Amino acid sequence: MKYSGPSPACDAFMTLGPCDMMLSDGFSDIPAGKLASVVTCLDMLERPARLAERADGPWQLRRIEAPDLDWYRDLYRRVGSEWLWFSRLAMSDAELSAILANAGVEVYALTAAGGDRGLLELDFREAGQCELAFYGLTGAVQGQGAGRWLMNRAIEHAWARPIRRFWVHTCTLDHPNALAFYLRSGFRAYARRVEVADDPRLTGLAPRDAARHVPIVEPSVRDSGRVDPS
């Protein structure tokens, strides 16, 4: 996949508490049918200087008030399928509606060529903070400067409110340039976690051919013995 700007907030997994589990040094087995990801938690405590962006980009940002669920899920899939986003797809209509209709949640679409090509979701539900909940682009606008443009809009909208902290988490299932992009944007890393979840390609929440760079380990495949990491 061409560079799309980083995928949002390690959507592939629900966040564990900071001390739910401490891994020992060395290798840890992951059951077949599961995915494991190293998550980097990042934040910024003040608004950074705006980085240069393309001034003549053929895109706009539009706020989506009370998004239609079919519209939201379609864009969510088109942006996130390659990075195995699935948490919102696992929600019922009632659960997802409750989030998207909340006054503390802002949903935006990056539009270009008459269609929605990017997703930006900001979550202000915790007082004094904003989470960059979802952020990403479809292939139609990759490699054109839309990622930086959209991040600049995200920072502007987040810090337009009286917040003290803007935060995000990204993981090793995201685009390989994601973490570096966040760091360049002004976020700093403050914690690292390991998260495990069912592979959404095996539960039906993602297509079997999604994220071909991440092989599926079928539950029927059994470990025939300890693997020599060397």
C-alpha positions in Angstrom: 0.0 0.0 0.0 1.3 3.5 -0.8 1.7 5.9 2.1 -1.6 7.0 3.3 -0.6 8.9 6.4 -0.8 6.8 9.6 -3.8 4.7 10.5 -5.6 5.8 13.5 -5.1 4.9 17.0 -4.4 1.2 16.7 -8.0 0.4 16.2 -7.3 -3.3 15.8 -7.5 -3.8 19.5 -9.4 -2.5 22.5 -7.0 -0.9 25.0 -5.9 -2.8 28.1 -5.2 -1.1 31.4 -1.7 0.1 32.1 -0.8 -2.8 34.4 -3.1 -5.7 33.2 -0.1 -7.9 32.4 3.6 -7.7 32.5 5.5 -9.9 30.0 8.7 -11.5 30.9 11.8 -11.0 28.7 12.0 -13.4 25.7 9.4 -14.8 23.4 5.7 -15.3 24.3 3.5 -17.7 22.4 0.3 -16.3 20.7 -2.5 -18.8 20.1 -3.4 -19.6 16.5 -6.2 -17.5 15.2 -5.0 -14.5 17.3 -3.1 -11.3 16.4 -0.5 -9.6 18.5 0.5 -6.0 18.2 3.0 -3.7 20.0 1.2 -0.5 20.7 2.9 2.9 21.2 1.0 5.5 23.2 1.6 9.1 22.3 0.4 12.5 23.3 1.1 16.2 23.0 0.6 18.7 25.8 0.6 21.9 23.8 -0.3 22.9 20.3 2.7 22.5 18.0 3.7 24.8 15.2 1.9 23.9 12.0 4.0 21.9 9.5 4.1 22.8 5.9 1.3 21.4 3.8 0.3 21.3 0.2 -1.7 24.5 -0.5 -3.4 23.4 -3.7 -4.6 20.0 -2.7 -8.0 19.0 -4.3 -9.6 18.1 -1.0 -11.9 19.6 1.6 -12.9 18.6 5.1 -16.6 18.3 6.0 -18.1 17.7 9.4 -20.6 14.9 9.5 -23.3 15.5 12.1 -24.9 12.3 13.4 -23.3 10.1 10.7 -25.4 7.4 9.0 -24.2 4.0 10.2 -24.0 2.5 6.7 -22.0 5.5 5.5 -19.7 5.4 8.5 -19.0 1.7 8.3 -18.3 1.9 4.5 -15.7 4.6 4.9 -14.3 2.9 8.0 -13.8 -0.2 5.9 -12.3 1.5 2.9 -9.8 3.4 5.1 -9.0 0.7 7.6 -9.4 -2.8 6.0 -5.7 -3.0 5.0 -4.7 -2.2 8.6 -7.2 -4.6 10.2 -9.5 -2.1 11.8 -12.5 -3.9 13.2 -13.5 -2.5 16.7 -16.3 -0.4 15.3 -17.5 -3.2 13.0 -18.0 -5.4 16.0 -20.4 -3.0 17.6 -24.1 -3.2 17.4 -26.1 -0.4 15.8 -27.1 0.9 19.2 -23.5 0.9 20.5 -22.1 2.7 17.5 -24.9 5.2 17.3 -24.4 6.1 21.0 -20.8 7.0 20.3 -21.3 8.9 17.0 -24.3 10.9 18.3 -22.4 12.0 21.4 -21.8 15.7 21.5 -18.2 15.1 22.5 -17.4 13.1 19.3 -16.6 14.9 16.1 -16.6 13.0 12.7 -15.1 14.5 9.6 -14.6 13.2 6.0 -11.9 14.3 3.7 -13.5 14.7 0.3 -11.9 14.7 -3.1 -13.2 14.1 -6.6 -16.8 14.0 -5.4 -16.3 11.3 -2.8 -15.2 10.7 0.7 -11.6 9.7 0.8 -10.5 10.0 4.4 -11.8 9.7 8.0 -11.0 11.9 11.0 -12.7 11.3 14.3 -11.9 13.3 17.4 -13.1 12.3 20.9 -13.5 15.0 23.5 -15.6 13.0 25.9 -13.0 13.1 28.6 -12.8 16.6 30.1 -9.6 18.5 29.1 -8.5 15.9 26.6 -9.0 14.9 23.0 -8.3 11.5 21.5 -7.4 11.1 17.9 -9.7 8.2 17.7 -9.5 7.5 13.9 -7.4 9.0 11.2 -6.7 7.6 7.8 -7.1 7.9 4.0 -8.2 5.7 1.2 -5.9 4.8 -1.7 -7.4 7.4 -3.9 -5.6 10.3 -2.2 -2.4 8.5 -0.9 0.9 10.0 -1.8 -0.4 13.5 -2.6 0.1 15.3 0.7 -3.4 14.7 2.0 -2.0 13.0 5.1 -0.2 16.1 6.3 -3.1 18.3 5.4 -5.6 16.2 7.3 -3.3 16.0 10.4 -3.0 19.7 10.4 -6.8 20.0 10.4 -6.9 17.4 13.2 -4.5 19.4 15.4 -6.4 22.7 14.7 -9.7 21.3 15.6 -8.4 19.5 18.7 -6.7 22.6 20.1 -9.6 24.9 19.3 -11.2 23.5 22.4 -9.8 24.1 25.9 -7.9 20.9 26.2 -4.6 20.1 28.0 -3.8 17.0 26.2 -4.2 15.5 22.7 -3.4 11.8 22.5 -3.3 8.8 20.2 -2.0 5.3 20.1 -0.7 3.4 17.1 0.5 -0.2 16.6 2.6 -2.4 14.5 -0.4 -3.4 12.4 -0.6 0.2 11.2 1.2 1.6 8.2 5.0 1.3 8.7 5.4 5.1 8.5 2.6 5.7 11.0 4.7 6.1 14.2 7.3 8.4 12.5 4.5 10.5 11.1 3.0 11.0 14.5 6.3 11.9 16.0 7.0 14.5 13.3 3.5 15.9 13.9 4.4 16.8 17.5 3.3 13.8 19.5 5.7 12.2 22.0 5.8 8.5 23.0 5.1 7.8 26.7 4.2 4.1 26.9 4.3 0.8 25.1 1.9 -2.1 25.4 1.3 -5.5 23.8 -2.3 -6.3 22.8 -3.8 -9.6 21.6 -7.2 -10.1 19.8 -9.0 -12.5 17.5 -7.9 -12.1 13.9 -10.9 -10.2 12.3 -10.3 -12.1 9.0 -11.3 -15.3 10.9 -14.3 -13.8 12.6 -15.8 -12.3 9.5 -15.2 -8.7 10.4 -12.5 -8.2 7.7 -12.1 -9.8 4.3 -9.9 -12.9 4.2 -7.6 -11.1 1.6 -7.1 -8.0 3.7 -3.7 -7.1 5.0 -1.8 -9.7 3.1 1.4 -8.5 4.7 0.1 -10.0 7.9 -0.3 -13.8 7.5 -3.2 -15.6 8.9 -2.4 -18.4 11.4 -5.4 -20.7 11.3 -6.6 -22.1 14.6 -6.1 -25.7 13.2 -2.4 -25.1 12.9 -0.6 -26.4 16.0 2.8 -25.6 17.2 4.9 -28.8 16.6 7.5 -27.7 19.1 9.5 -24.8 20.3 10.7 -22.6 17.5 14.4 -21.6 17.6 14.3 -17.8 17.2 17.8 -17.9 15.8 
